Amino acid sequence: MEPDILLDLPAVRSWPAFAVAVVLAVAAAVLAAVVVRGVMRVLSRRRGWDQTRVGRIVRPVLTLISVIGLWVAIAVTLPERKWEDAIDHIALILVIVAIAWLIAGIIGFAVDAVRARYPVDVVDNRIARRIRTQLDILHRLASVVLVILAAGAILLTFPGVQALGASVLASAGLVSVIAGLAAQSTLANVFAGIQLAFSDAIRVDDVVVVENEWGRIEEMTLSYVVVRIWDDRRLVLPSTYFTTTPFTNWTRNSSAITGTVFLDLDWTVPLDGLREHFTAFVAERPEWDGRASAVEITDARGGVVQVRLLVTAVDSGTLWKLQCAVREEMVIWAQSVSPLAVPRTRVAMIEDLAEN
């Protein structure tokens, strides 16, 4: 007998056969999901992957096999053939969605596995932050491309859309010009986002100064960058800002940083005592990384001298704490230990000058 004749037999196309085929399809999907989950867990334990991410792949695999199994079961055993075309169309769309979901899950799992190899909770995390930033941009770009391709594949399953394609292509020249003008700013930001990711100009968690605000790069997307300001405000800037406007990146080459504290003191300040007290205080502070510390007179004007206290730390957050501690300690020293250091205004009486 021919296969088509076998499929038309009443014993095959019947409700009992349909019920059995549906149960077998679901059972096959569950079995495949169990196998995939087991394999992924074994690989996760061997390679140190996060096992909570296994669901990224197991769920779409279960969905894809279930849809394909049910599609085959319906096509072979459904008694009512008048619904066959509509069911085939719906099943094809579900298969496309499931495949796109599975690809997105595989990409997400791979991204998480790579991110786990580059932790950022270390002292010098510059390379890890660069790789994570590039991964985030590539992940978003891949997700956008995948959604566009899946949407296009679904639309092409409709015969009317296929017929519309010829007329759209005929007017593509004019449409592309109009769309290009309308999306010029958006596309510029997208290309700027990709440029930022691979030029290594900024990375997630970099310390920057933008618009006279100090903050950290919290998020980078294809079109904008979010900077978390020191007071927990969020400054959202288009990606083109960082490719066209000068800004300061404190952690471009290294997280270690140098900072200063300025004090205006009286001309009679005992510099040797100040230097000795500052050096002893900084040496005891856990925030100091031991690279450099110095006391320098940077200016002398009016009735005060400007003293610059230089310190270093492993990162900007630690430096800020060290600067505050140094400033507070030296103010206390000037008030209590060496009152001569407090700035004062001197007045010479004219009568006294005349007598002299």
C-alpha positions as CSV (number, residue, x, y, z in Angstrom):
1,M,0.0,0.0,0.0
2,E,1.1,3.6,-0.6
3,P,1.7,5.8,2.5
4,D,-1.0,8.3,1.5
5,I,-3.5,5.4,1.4
6,L,-2.4,4.2,4.8
7,L,-3.0,7.7,6.2
8,D,-6.6,7.7,4.9
9,L,-7.6,4.5,6.6
10,P,-10.4,4.9,9.1
11,A,-8.3,3.3,11.8
12,V,-5.7,6.0,11.4
13,R,-7.9,9.0,11.0
14,S,-10.1,8.6,14.1
15,W,-10.5,10.3,17.4
16,P,-9.0,7.4,19.4
17,A,-5.9,7.4,17.2
18,F,-5.8,11.2,17.5
19,A,-5.9,11.0,21.3
20,V,-3.1,8.3,21.3
21,A,-1.0,10.4,18.9
22,V,-1.3,13.5,21.1
23,V,-0.3,11.6,24.3
24,L,2.7,10.1,22.5
25,A,3.7,13.6,21.2
26,V,3.5,15.1,24.7
27,A,5.4,12.1,26.1
28,A,8.1,12.5,23.5
29,A,8.5,16.2,24.3
30,V,8.7,15.6,28.0
31,L,11.3,12.8,27.5
32,A,13.4,15.1,25.2
33,A,13.2,17.9,27.8
34,V,14.3,15.6,30.6
35,V,17.3,14.4,28.4
36,V,18.3,17.9,27.5
37,R,18.0,19.1,31.1
38,G,20.1,16.2,32.3
39,V,22.8,16.9,29.7
40,M,22.9,20.6,30.5
41,R,23.1,20.0,34.2
42,V,26.1,17.6,33.7
43,L,27.8,20.2,31.5
44,S,27.0,22.9,34.1
45,R,28.6,21.0,36.9
46,R,31.7,20.2,34.9
47,R,32.2,23.7,33.6
48,G,30.9,25.6,36.6
49,W,27.9,27.1,34.8
50,D,24.9,28.5,36.7
51,Q,22.3,25.7,36.7
52,T,19.4,28.1,37.1
53,R,20.1,29.2,33.5
54,V,19.4,25.7,32.2
55,G,15.7,26.6,31.8
56,R,16.7,29.0,29.1
57,I,17.2,26.0,26.8
58,V,14.9,23.3,28.3
59,R,11.7,25.3,28.0
60,P,12.0,26.2,24.3
61,V,13.1,22.6,23.5
62,L,10.0,21.3,25.2
63,T,7.8,23.8,23.4
64,L,9.4,23.1,20.0
65,I,9.2,19.3,20.3
66,S,5.6,19.5,21.6
67,V,4.5,21.7,18.7
68,I,6.2,19.5,16.1
69,G,4.8,16.3,17.7
70,L,1.3,17.7,17.9
71,W,1.5,19.0,14.3
72,V,2.4,15.5,13.1
73,A,-0.2,13.9,15.2
74,I,-2.9,16.2,13.9
75,A,-1.8,15.9,10.3
76,V,-1.8,12.1,10.5
77,T,-4.8,11.3,12.8
78,L,-7.3,14.2,12.8
79,P,-10.6,13.0,11.4
80,E,-11.8,16.4,10.3
81,R,-9.6,17.4,7.4
82,K,-11.5,20.7,6.7
83,W,-9.4,22.4,9.4
84,E,-6.1,21.0,8.1
85,D,-4.9,24.1,6.2
86,A,-5.6,26.4,9.2
87,I,-4.0,24.1,11.6
88,D,-0.9,23.7,9.4
89,H,-0.6,27.5,9.2
90,I,-0.9,28.0,13.0
91,A,1.5,25.1,13.7
92,L,4.1,26.6,11.3
93,I,3.9,29.9,13.0
94,L,4.3,28.2,16.4
95,V,7.4,26.3,15.1
96,I,9.0,29.6,13.9
97,V,8.3,31.2,17.3
98,A,9.7,28.1,19.2
99,I,12.8,28.0,17.0
100,A,13.4,31.8,17.6
101,W,12.9,31.2,21.3
102,L,15.4,28.3,21.3
103,I,18.0,30.3,19.5
104,A,17.5,33.2,22.0
105,G,17.8,30.8,24.9
106,I,21.1,29.3,23.5
107,I,22.5,32.8,23.0
108,G,21.4,33.9,26.5
109,F,23.0,30.7,28.0
110,A,26.2,31.3,26.1
111,V,26.3,35.0,27.2
112,D,25.8,34.0,30.9
113,A,28.5,31.3,30.6
114,V,31.0,33.9,29.3
115,R,30.0,36.5,31.9
116,A,30.6,34.0,34.6
117,R,34.2,33.6,33.5
118,Y,34.8,37.3,34.0
119,P,33.8,38.4,37.5
120,V,33.8,42.1,38.3
121,D,34.1,41.7,42.0
122,V,37.9,42.0,41.8
123,V,40.2,44.9,42.4
124,D,41.3,45.4,38.8
125,N,38.2,44.4,36.7
126,R,38.9,46.5,33.6
127,I,39.1,43.6,31.2
128,A,36.1,41.9,32.7
129,R,34.0,45.1,32.4
130,R,35.1,45.5,28.8
131,I,34.1,42.0,27.8
132,R,30.8,42.2,29.7
133,T,30.0,45.5,28.0
134,Q,30.7,44.0,24.5
135,L,28.6,41.0,25.4
136,D,25.6,43.1,26.5
137,I,25.7,45.1,23.2
138,L,26.1,42.0,21.1
139,H,23.3,40.2,23.0
140,R,20.9,43.1,22.4
141,L,21.9,43.4,18.7
142,A,21.4,39.6,18.2
143,S,18.0,39.8,20.0
144,V,16.9,42.6,17.7
145,V,18.0,40.8,14.6
146,L,16.4,37.5,15.7
147,V,13.1,39.2,16.4
148,I,13.1,40.9,13.0
149,L,13.9,37.6,11.2
150,A,11.3,35.7,13.1
151,A,8.7,38.4,12.4
152,G,9.6,38.4,8.7
153,A,9.4,34.6,8.5
154,I,5.9,34.6,10.2
155,L,4.7,37.3,7.8
156,L,5.9,35.4,4.8
157,T,3.6,32.5,5.8
158,F,0.6,34.6,4.8
159,P,0.0,34.5,1.0
160,G,-1.2,38.1,0.9
161,V,2.1,39.3,2.4
162,Q,4.1,37.4,-0.3
163,A,2.1,39.1,-3.0
164,L,2.6,42.4,-1.3
165,G,6.3,41.9,-1.4
166,A,6.6,42.6,-5.2
167,S,4.8,46.0,-4.9
168,V,6.8,47.0,-1.9
169,L,10.1,46.2,-3.7
170,A,8.9,48.3,-6.7
171,S,8.7,51.4,-4.4
172,A,11.6,50.5,-2.2
173,G,13.8,53.4,-3.5
174,L,11.5,56.1,-2.3
175,V,10.6,54.3,0.9
176,S,14.2,53.8,1.8
177,V,15.0,57.5,1.3
178,I,12.1,58.6,3.5
179,A,12.8,55.9,6.1
180,G,16.5,56.8,6.1
181,L,15.8,60.5,6.7
182,A,13.2,59.7,9.4
183,A,15.5,57.2,11.2
184,Q,18.8,59.1,10.8
185,S,19.0,60.1,14.5
186,T,18.1,56.6,15.7
187,L,20.5,54.8,13.4
188,A,23.3,57.2,14.4
189,N,22.7,56.3,18.0
190,V,22.7,52.6,17.2
191,F,26.0,52.8,15.3
192,A,27.4,54.9,18.1
193,G,26.4,52.3,20.6
194,I,28.2,49.6,18.6
195,Q,31.2,51.8,18.3
196,L,31.3,52.5,22.0
197,A,31.2,48.7,22.8
198,F,34.2,47.9,20.5
199,S,36.3,51.0,20.8
200,D,36.5,50.4,24.6
201,A,36.0,54.2,25.2
202,I,33.6,53.4,28.1
203,R,32.6,50.2,29.8
204,V,29.9,49.3,32.3
205,D,30.9,50.4,35.8
206,D,33.4,52.9,34.5
207,V,33.7,56.1,36.6
208,V,33.0,59.2,34.4
209,V,32.4,62.9,34.6
210,V,29.7,64.0,32.2
211,E,27.7,67.3,32.2
212,N,29.7,68.3,35.3
213,E,28.3,65.3,37.1
214,W,30.4,62.4,38.7
215,G,28.9,58.9,38.2
216,R,29.3,55.4,37.0
217,I,28.2,53.8,33.8
218,E,25.2,51.7,34.9
219,E,23.8,50.5,31.6
220,M,24.8,50.6,27.9
221,T,22.3,49.9,25.1
222,L,22.4,50.3,21.4
223,S,20.9,53.8,21.5
224,Y,21.6,55.3,25.0
225,V,23.8,55.1,28.0
226,V,22.6,55.4,31.7
227,V,25.0,57.1,34.1
228,R,24.3,56.6,37.8
229,I,25.1,59.9,39.6
230,W,26.7,59.8,43.0
231,D,23.4,60.8,44.6
232,D,21.6,57.9,42.9
233,R,20.1,60.0,40.1
234,R,20.2,58.6,36.6
235,L,21.5,60.6,33.7
236,V,20.4,59.1,30.4
237,L,22.4,60.2,27.4
238,P,22.2,59.2,23.8
239,S,25.1,57.1,22.6
240,T,26.2,59.8,20.2
241,Y,27.0,62.0,23.2
242,F,30.0,59.9,24.0
243,T,31.3,59.9,20.4
244,T,30.9,63.7,19.8
245,T,31.4,65.3,23.2
246,P,34.5,65.3,25.4
247,F,34.1,63.6,28.8
248,T,36.3,62.3,31.6
249,N,36.8,58.6,32.2
250,W,38.6,58.0,35.5
251,T,38.9,54.2,35.0
252,R,39.9,54.1,31.3
253,N,43.2,52.2,31.8
254,S,43.1,51.2,35.5
255,S,40.8,51.4,38.5
256,A,43.6,52.8,40.6
257,I,43.3,56.5,41.0
258,T,45.0,59.6,42.5
259,G,43.1,62.3,44.4
260,T,43.8,65.6,46.2
261,V,42.6,67.5,49.2
262,F,43.1,71.3,49.2
263,L,43.4,73.3,52.4
264,D,43.7,77.1,52.8
265,L,45.9,77.7,55.9
266,D,47.6,80.6,57.6
267,W,51.2,81.7,56.6
268,T,52.4,80.7,60.0
269,V,51.3,77.0,59.7
270,P,54.1,74.6,60.8
271,L,54.6,72.7,57.6
272,D,56.9,70.1,59.1
273,G,54.3,69.2,61.7
274,L,51.6,69.2,59.1
275,R,53.5,66.9,56.8
276,E,54.5,64.5,59.7
277,H,50.9,64.3,61.0
278,F,49.4,63.8,57.4
279,T,52.0,61.0,56.6
280,A,51.3,59.1,59.8
281,F,47.5,59.4,59.4
282,V,47.5,58.2,55.8
283,A,49.8,55.3,56.6
284,E,47.2,53.9,59.1
285,R,44.2,54.2,56.8
286,P,43.0,51.0,55.1
287,E,41.8,52.9,52.1
288,W,45.3,54.0,51.1
289,D,47.0,51.7,48.6
290,G,50.5,52.8,49.5
291,R,51.4,54.1,46.0
292,A,51.8,57.8,46.8
293,S,51.2,60.5,49.4
294,A,52.5,64.0,49.5
295,V,52.1,67.5,50.9
296,E,52.7,70.4,48.5
297,I,52.3,74.2,48.7
298,T,50.5,75.0,45.4
299,D,49.7,78.7,46.0
300,A,50.3,81.6,48.3
301,R,48.0,84.6,48.0
302,G,46.3,87.1,50.3
303,G,46.5,85.9,53.8
304,V,46.6,82.1,53.2
305,V,48.8,79.5,51.6
306,Q,47.1,76.7,49.6
307,V,48.2,73.2,50.7
308,R,47.6,70.2,48.4
309,L,47.4,66.8,50.1
310,L,47.9,64.0,47.5
311,V,46.6,60.5,48.2
312,T,46.0,57.3,46.1
313,A,43.5,54.4,46.3
314,V,42.6,51.3,44.4
315,D,39.3,52.8,43.0
316,S,37.3,55.9,43.0
317,G,34.9,54.9,45.7
318,T,37.7,54.1,48.1
319,L,39.5,57.3,47.1
320,W,36.4,59.4,48.0
321,K,36.3,57.9,51.5
322,L,40.0,58.5,52.0
323,Q,39.7,62.1,50.8
324,C,36.9,62.8,53.3
325,A,38.8,61.2,56.1
326,V,42.0,63.2,55.4
327,R,40.1,66.4,55.1
328,E,38.3,65.9,58.4
329,E,41.5,64.8,60.2
330,M,43.5,67.8,59.0
331,V,40.7,70.2,60.0
332,I,40.7,68.7,63.5
333,W,44.5,69.0,63.6
334,A,44.4,72.7,62.6
335,Q,41.8,73.5,65.2
336,S,43.2,71.6,68.2
337,V,46.8,70.7,67.7
338,S,48.1,73.7,65.7
339,P,45.8,76.7,66.0
340,L,48.4,78.8,64.2
341,A,47.3,77.0,61.0
342,V,43.8,78.5,61.1
343,P,43.6,81.4,58.6
344,R,43.3,84.8,60.2
345,T,43.1,88.5,59.2
346,R,45.9,90.8,60.5
347,V,45.2,94.5,61.1
348,A,48.0,97.1,61.5
349,M,46.8,100.4,63.2
350,I,48.0,103.6,61.5
351,E,48.8,105.2,64.9
352,D,51.2,102.3,65.8
353,L,52.9,102.6,62.5
354,A,53.4,106.4,63.0
355,E,54.9,105.9,66.5
356,N,57.4,103.3,65.1
